[in-house]
Amino acid sequence: MTGKKEREPFHWRSAISHKTRDKIVVRGYDVNELTGNVSFAEMLHLVWKGELPEKNVAKMIDALLVCFAEHAMSPSTVSARMVMSGAGYIMPALAGGILSIGYIHVDAHEAAQTWITAIKLMEEKGWTLDQTADYLAKGIRSEEKDDAFIRVFGKRTVIPGWHHPQHIRDLRSPRIIELAERFGVAGNHVKFVVALENATEKYWGRKVYMNVAGAISSTLVDMGFNPDECLAFCAIARSVSIVAHCVEEKAREKGWRASTKSKIIQPLDLALQKPDYYDGPPDRHLPKEKFVEPLTRAPYHYTDQSEDE
Ligand SMILES: CC(C)(COP(=O)(O)OP(=O)(O)OC[C@H]1O[C@@H](n2cnc3c(N)ncnc32)[C@H](O)[C@@H]1OP(=O)(O)O)[C@@H](O)C(=O)NCCC(=O)NCCS
C-alpha cells in the first residue's frame, strides 16, 4: 500500500477532456464551439498538446497532413488491400494498413528520436550543427562504431528517415523544408537534417537524402511534438489513403486476388504505378484562388535528375 487514496480500476484522471449528459469539453473548450470554428489541424494540436496552435503552426500541421495523405502503392496501402481482399470489410483492412507502419515503412519515431538526441548532444558538447551532423554520419557509416557513439545512437547502419527506395531523392522533402522555413517553424531539428544531408557525401561517397519521414519528423519536433506523436501523426495522415485503397479494392477487385492462373508481380514495383495503370482524373492544377503557397524550391528530380541515373 502506498498510503495514497486508490482510485477504482478504469477510473482515469485525464487532462484531455470531460463530458456530462449535456456537454463535451476538450481541453476546456466546448466541442460545439470548436466545431465549425477550428480546422482539423488546429484540433489535432489542441487535443495532443493542450492548446490551440499559432496560425503558422496550424498551417504547417495542415501542410504535413496533406503531404502524407497519399502515396500510391506503398507497404501500408498494399497491406490494407491484401487484408481487404480477404476480410472484405473496412476495419481489419484499415488496421492492417496502419500496422505496417513502423521502423522501416515511415520510421518517423526513430527519426524524431535521433534528431532530438543529436541536438541534445550538440548542446552538451558545444558543437555546431555541422560538427554534430558529421559525427552522426560518420558513426552510422562506420562498421566499427565506438562505445560512446553506440551509447547515444545505437548500432544502426542506416540513418532513420533517410533515403527512399522508389524515389531515391524524395521529392516531398524539399517542399516540407521550404514551408517550414517560410512559416517560421524551422528550428534546430530542421536545420540539423539539412546539415546531415550535406554530411552524408563524405561518408557514402555521394549524397544520401532525407525522405518525407525525415522532413516531417524534424518539422514536428521543432513544433513541440514527441517521437510517438510523430509516428502517429503519419499514421493518421496515411489513414486517408488506406481507406480509399480499401474501398477501391472492394469495389473493383475480386477477393483473394491470385489463383494458380494468375501471374505474380512485385506489388511495390514503381514500374507498375506509372500513369498507364491509373484511370482517375488526368493531371491538373489547383484553381488559381487556391494556390496561395507557390513552390519556389524545385523538387530535387526536376533540377538534376541526371545525378540519380
Ligand atoms: C527504406 C530502406 C529499407 C530502403 O533500403 P534499401 O532497399 O537498401 O535501399 P537501396 O537499395 O535503394 O539503397 C542502397 C544504398 O543506399 C544506402 N541507404 C539506403 N537507405 C539509407 C539510409 N537510411 N541511410 C543511409 N544510407 C542509406 C545504402 O546504404 C546503400 O548504399 P551503399 O550501397 O553505398 O551501402 C532504407 O532506406 C531504410 O532503412 N531507411 C530508413 C528507414 C526509413 O526512413 N524508412 C522510410 C522509408 S519511406
The ligand as a MOL file (V3000), in Angstrom:
LIG
                    3D

  0  0  0     0  0            999 V3000
M  V30 BEGIN CTAB
M  V30 COUNTS 48 50 0 0 0
M  V30 BEGIN ATOM
M  V30 1 C 13.7580 2.0360 -46.7780 0
M  V30 2 C 15.0760 1.2720 -46.8060 0
M  V30 3 C 14.9290 -0.0700 -46.0760 0
M  V30 4 C 15.4790 1.0080 -48.2370 0
M  V30 5 O 16.7530 0.4620 -48.1960 0
M  V30 6 P 17.4230 -0.2390 -49.4690 0
M  V30 7 O 16.4170 -1.0940 -50.1260 0
M  V30 8 O 18.7050 -0.8660 -49.0400 0
M  V30 9 O 17.7200 0.9520 -50.3700 0
M  V30 10 P 18.5040 0.9360 -51.7050 0
M  V30 11 O 18.8730 -0.4720 -52.0880 0
M  V30 12 O 17.7280 1.7460 -52.6620 0
M  V30 13 O 19.7980 1.7510 -51.2440 0
M  V30 14 C 21.0120 1.2390 -51.2610 0
M  V30 15 C 22.0470 2.2690 -50.9030 0
M  V30 16 O 21.5300 3.4220 -50.2140 0
M  V30 17 C 22.0280 3.4510 -48.8850 0
M  V30 18 N 20.9540 3.7440 -47.9820 0
M  V30 19 C 19.6940 3.2950 -48.0560 0
M  V30 20 N 18.9980 3.7740 -47.0190 0
M  V30 21 C 19.8310 4.5230 -46.3000 0
M  V30 22 C 19.6790 5.2660 -45.1280 0
M  V30 23 N 18.5110 5.3260 -44.4960 0
M  V30 24 N 20.7160 5.9200 -44.6310 0
M  V30 25 C 21.8850 5.8730 -45.2670 0
M  V30 26 N 22.1000 5.1880 -46.3960 0
M  V30 27 C 21.0750 4.5180 -46.8970 0
M  V30 28 C 22.5110 2.0260 -48.6340 0
M  V30 29 O 23.4980 2.0160 -47.6310 0
M  V30 30 C 23.0620 1.6680 -49.9670 0
M  V30 31 O 24.2680 2.3240 -50.2050 0
M  V30 32 P 25.6460 1.5070 -50.3040 0
M  V30 33 O 25.4140 0.5030 -51.4020 0
M  V30 34 O 26.6530 2.5450 -50.6230 0
M  V30 35 O 25.8250 0.8710 -48.9720 0
M  V30 36 C 16.1880 2.1140 -46.1480 0
M  V30 37 O 16.3670 3.2780 -46.8900 0
M  V30 38 C 15.9340 2.4500 -44.7150 0
M  V30 39 O 16.0170 1.5890 -43.8310 0
M  V30 40 N 15.6800 3.7510 -44.4410 0
M  V30 41 C 15.4590 4.2010 -43.0950 0
M  V30 42 C 14.0570 3.9330 -42.7030 0
M  V30 43 C 13.1370 4.9370 -43.3360 0
M  V30 44 O 13.4110 6.1070 -43.4010 0
M  V30 45 N 12.0270 4.4180 -43.8060 0
M  V30 46 C 11.0790 5.2320 -44.5030 0
M  V30 47 C 11.1900 4.9250 -45.9540 0
M  V30 48 S 9.9410 5.7700 -46.8330 0
M  V30 END ATOM
M  V30 BEGIN BOND
M  V30 1 1 1 2
M  V30 2 1 2 3
M  V30 3 1 2 4
M  V30 4 1 2 36
M  V30 5 1 4 5
M  V30 6 1 5 6
M  V30 7 2 6 7
M  V30 8 1 6 8
M  V30 9 1 6 9
M  V30 10 1 9 10
M  V30 11 2 10 11
M  V30 12 1 10 12
M  V30 13 1 10 13
M  V30 14 1 13 14
M  V30 15 1 14 15
M  V30 16 1 15 16
M  V30 17 1 15 30
M  V30 18 1 16 17
M  V30 19 1 17 18
M  V30 20 1 17 28
M  V30 21 1 18 19
M  V30 22 1 18 27
M  V30 23 2 19 20
M  V30 24 1 20 21
M  V30 25 1 21 22
M  V30 26 2 21 27
M  V30 27 1 22 23
M  V30 28 2 22 24
M  V30 29 1 24 25
M  V30 30 2 25 26
M  V30 31 1 26 27
M  V30 32 1 28 29
M  V30 33 1 28 30
M  V30 34 1 30 31
M  V30 35 1 31 32
M  V30 36 2 32 33
M  V30 37 1 32 34
M  V30 38 1 32 35
M  V30 39 1 36 37
M  V30 40 1 36 38
M  V30 41 2 38 39
M  V30 42 1 38 40
M  V30 43 1 40 41
M  V30 44 1 41 42
M  V30 45 1 42 43
M  V30 46 2 43 44
M  V30 47 1 43 45
M  V30 48 1 45 46
M  V30 49 1 46 47
M  V30 50 1 47 48
M  V30 END BOND
M  V30 END CTAB
M  END
